[in-house]
Amino acid sequence: MSDPTLKGVRPHVVDYLRSVAPATWDVKPGIVTPGALAKTTIFVEYARLTPLPAAPLGRVRAEFTVAIVDHRTDLSKAEDSIDEDVVDLITVLDKHPTILWTLAEKANVNDYLGWKIDLSIPADPSPEPDPEPEPEPDELEPDEFVIDPETALAP
């Protein structure tokens, strides 16, 4: 699995979270202030970029804050559910080959209870197209040969 590019890292993380979240959950990219939530929701905030010192020039670690928020306003019911949900989510994250989670802590998100998880993934700078190499002389088409008049008729 290759690392995503910097331009594609947020969709990569969001798509992954959508693929592992239960079908009854919602995943929202970006910073969103929830109004009324109808279901458990994961909010994905692209938070930071840090250099990868041992990696090639330009490679970075893209860092995200992921909030998993329970939709219930009864905090005792929400807490029982969301505590189990966060354990399930970090267990799945542990299996990903390049996404690394470093901290999960309980948080209030407006009137809802949730967990915020710091995670990161290595990313490559946006690839630049390789310049087309100059063709070798033996790769030139016949109509591309240039005849030098000074040496063309030399004995």
C-alpha positions as CSV (number, residue, x, y, z in Angstrom):
1,M,0.0,0.0,0.0
2,S,1.5,3.3,-1.0
3,D,1.1,6.4,1.0
4,P,-1.4,9.0,-0.1
5,T,-0.3,12.3,-1.6
6,L,-0.7,15.5,0.4
7,K,-3.6,16.5,-1.8
8,G,-5.3,13.2,-1.3
9,V,-4.6,12.5,2.3
10,R,-7.9,13.8,3.8
11,P,-10.1,11.8,1.4
12,H,-7.9,8.7,2.0
13,V,-8.5,8.9,5.8
14,V,-12.2,9.7,5.4
15,D,-12.7,6.9,2.9
16,Y,-10.9,4.5,5.3
17,L,-13.0,5.5,8.3
18,R,-16.2,5.2,6.2
19,S,-15.1,1.6,5.2
20,V,-14.6,0.5,8.8
21,A,-17.3,2.4,10.6
22,P,-20.6,0.6,11.2
23,A,-23.2,1.3,8.5
24,T,-25.4,3.1,11.1
25,W,-22.7,5.8,11.7
26,D,-22.0,8.9,9.7
27,V,-18.5,10.2,8.7
28,K,-18.1,13.9,8.1
29,P,-14.9,15.4,6.6
30,G,-13.7,18.7,8.1
31,I,-14.5,20.7,11.2
32,V,-18.2,20.7,11.7
33,T,-20.2,22.0,14.6
34,P,-22.9,19.5,15.0
35,G,-26.5,20.6,15.3
36,A,-28.9,17.8,16.1
37,L,-27.2,14.4,15.4
38,A,-29.4,11.5,14.3
39,K,-26.7,8.9,14.7
40,T,-23.2,8.4,16.0
41,T,-20.9,10.5,13.9
42,I,-17.2,10.7,13.2
43,F,-15.8,14.2,12.4
44,V,-12.4,14.2,10.7
45,E,-10.3,17.4,11.2
46,Y,-7.1,17.8,9.2
47,A,-5.0,19.3,12.0
48,R,-1.3,19.4,11.3
49,L,1.6,18.5,9.1
50,T,4.9,17.5,10.6
51,P,8.2,16.5,8.8
52,L,9.4,12.9,8.7
53,P,13.1,13.5,9.4
54,A,14.2,10.0,8.3
55,A,12.2,10.0,5.1
56,P,13.0,11.5,1.7
57,L,12.6,15.3,1.3
58,G,9.1,16.5,1.2
59,R,7.5,13.5,3.0
60,V,5.4,14.5,6.0
61,R,3.2,13.0,8.6
62,A,-0.4,14.3,8.1
63,E,-2.1,14.6,11.5
64,F,-5.8,14.5,12.2
65,T,-8.1,14.9,15.1
66,V,-11.0,12.5,14.8
67,A,-14.0,13.0,17.0
68,I,-16.4,10.1,17.5
69,V,-19.6,11.6,18.9
70,D,-22.6,9.7,20.2
71,H,-26.0,11.1,19.2
72,R,-27.7,10.7,22.5
73,T,-28.3,13.7,24.8
74,D,-28.7,11.4,27.8
75,L,-25.1,11.4,28.8
76,S,-25.2,8.2,30.9
77,K,-26.6,6.3,27.9
78,A,-24.2,8.0,25.6
79,E,-21.2,7.2,27.8
80,D,-22.0,3.5,27.9
81,S,-22.2,3.3,24.2
82,I,-19.4,5.7,23.1
83,D,-16.9,4.0,25.4
84,E,-17.4,0.7,23.6
85,D,-17.4,2.4,20.2
86,V,-14.0,4.0,20.8
87,V,-12.5,0.7,21.8
88,D,-13.8,-0.9,18.6
89,L,-12.5,2.0,16.4
90,I,-9.0,2.1,17.9
91,T,-8.8,-1.7,17.6
92,V,-9.5,-1.3,13.8
93,L,-7.0,1.5,13.6
94,D,-4.3,-0.6,15.1
95,K,-4.6,-3.0,12.2
96,H,-4.0,-0.3,9.5
97,P,-0.4,-0.5,8.1
98,T,0.3,3.2,8.1
99,I,-2.4,5.0,10.1
100,L,-1.0,5.5,13.7
101,W,-3.2,6.7,16.5
102,T,-1.4,8.2,19.5
103,L,-4.0,9.5,21.9
104,A,-7.7,9.0,22.6
105,E,-9.5,11.1,25.2
106,K,-13.1,11.7,26.2
107,A,-14.5,15.1,25.2
108,N,-17.7,17.1,25.1
109,V,-18.6,18.2,21.7
110,N,-21.3,20.9,22.1
111,D,-24.2,19.0,23.9
112,Y,-22.8,15.6,23.0
113,L,-20.3,13.2,24.5
114,G,-17.5,11.7,22.5
115,W,-13.9,10.8,22.2
116,K,-11.2,12.7,20.3
117,I,-8.5,10.5,18.7
118,D,-5.2,11.9,17.4
119,L,-4.1,10.0,14.4
120,S,-1.5,10.4,11.6
121,I,-0.5,9.0,8.3
122,P,2.6,9.5,6.2
123,A,2.0,11.4,3.0
124,D,4.1,12.1,-0.1
125,P,4.3,15.5,-1.8
126,S,2.0,15.7,-4.8
127,P,3.8,13.8,-7.6
128,E,5.2,15.9,-10.4
129,P,5.1,14.4,-13.8
130,D,8.5,13.0,-14.9
131,P,10.0,15.0,-17.7
132,E,10.2,13.1,-20.9
133,P,13.8,12.0,-21.4
134,E,15.7,13.1,-24.5
135,P,15.8,10.2,-27.0
136,E,19.0,8.3,-27.5
137,P,20.5,8.7,-31.0
138,D,19.7,5.1,-31.9
139,E,16.0,5.7,-30.9
140,L,15.6,8.6,-33.4
141,E,13.2,8.1,-36.2
142,P,14.7,8.1,-39.7
143,D,13.3,11.5,-40.5
144,E,14.9,12.9,-37.4
145,F,18.5,12.2,-38.5
146,V,20.5,15.4,-39.1
147,I,23.3,15.2,-41.7
148,D,26.4,17.2,-41.1
149,P,27.5,18.5,-44.5
150,E,31.2,18.7,-43.4
151,T,31.5,15.0,-42.5
152,A,28.9,13.6,-44.8
153,L,31.1,13.5,-47.9
154,A,34.5,13.0,-46.1
155,P,36.5,10.0,-47.2
